[in-house]
């Protein structure tokens, strides 16, 4: 049994903004469009079945896993094929990802998990976000002269490390939902670590990337240098890399539960890694030992005939995602729109939603966050009127003024913080119809580069997701660092339900720093609004409209056309390639699941069909 001594905040309330207008179904998009076709209403696409494996068992049913690495998906499918819960499968898969995809997430980092319980038809969320040390204060990233520490120094410093939350999240979610034996969930990760795993091209490319290598300290810190740069060369694709310390820790967690991570040797080793080297931090073993998972209310916004549910603050998901969808809906309804109009509506909805998210979202346990107000239909009705010209700058709205006549905008200064990609997303549905949407992270690529040799893992640099400049014109920003506070996240693990029946419709999410919000919203509009298949929605060009510039991915079908449309309309467009999305999507299509894995990464989506043994 896992250690269940973690303090747990239980406050479950499914808040829904309620059902909105019924859709008029039309227009089936069958083939991947060459430009982002944006039909106005949901259709029922002719979905091509995702690759599936038939497994003969006494159990029956279908299940699916989509994640960033095939070995993680295989670990999940093994659990699902033995009748495990989606939560069990997510734990097994993530333990593997922490080994084979260390650039993105791991047990030295954190995660948000959203769980759909098919029996009660309810959604529950787990906040496994990294937490600032007890001694942290708003000056965490200020130099002695009061100036703001530059990003690279902060990223590689011990100050960037928060107490990791991933293993505590595993334990809490398993205690609530687990069907598989906890001790069975770490076998694949242990075996791959003990025998060695094959290095993927993506891991190699990031290790070999000269710009990244110049900024990261991975190859001049002894433990990580030996592990990632044996003989001074980055691990090559196809190399077999073992990790005995990780294997031992997986075995210990399997036997002793999460206390194998949060008590004894590992917290001490984390403290040493944080305090060593240049710009040490002040996270203590005690900060790690007292880490507490938080179960938060699932928050669902209304979009057409759906409830769109994601993780509440400090995650941005439950605010920014329903805001984009709700604003989009209000911009296109009641007018004749062509596909260019719909593209501009998507962009403008993002610009308004990101402005609000940047201003208000932070750790709700430390500051007042109007996250329910921001998705109130009455606020969205008002906010959509703030739609502004392409060359203007977005400013935050004021839900206090709109909803109660009491302005709240000046409570906080305008935030300037940014975050970088180093994250992964898993979507899983089990044979009972339960689902998990989980996004996990170490923040930047390879986190803080601080290696915990005793456990064979890297520590996060999640605290750089705080505003490094805590005050703007003397006014504290909502996301300023503070003692035991959790930094704002863009991670948006999302589950969509039918608003009338609360049946599962879709599971989605992505890595990608603050672009996660735009990436995830794209798949939701693609499937729910534009009638696309899961894969078509993932394949759409990434279009991110935060701040004054619209970033448009041009290396994919429809990207250049979208960039040109927006430029002609007067937007400041930055054409980009090499997007960091890693969308993993599952859509319920009648009796089967349709999945999609982002071609920009290395993952897969596989459905298994269980048939009773003859
Ligand atoms: N570190 C990525 C995020 O939490 O948004």
Boltz pocket constraint, residues with backbone or C-beta under 6 A from the ligand:
constraints:
  - pocket:
      binder: B
      contacts: [[A, 419], [A, 420], [A, 422], [A, 423], [A, 441], [A, 442], [A, 443], [A, 444], [A, 462], [A, 465], [A, 488], [A, 489], [A, 490], [A, 491], [A, 513], [A, 514], [A, 516]]
      max_distance: 6.0
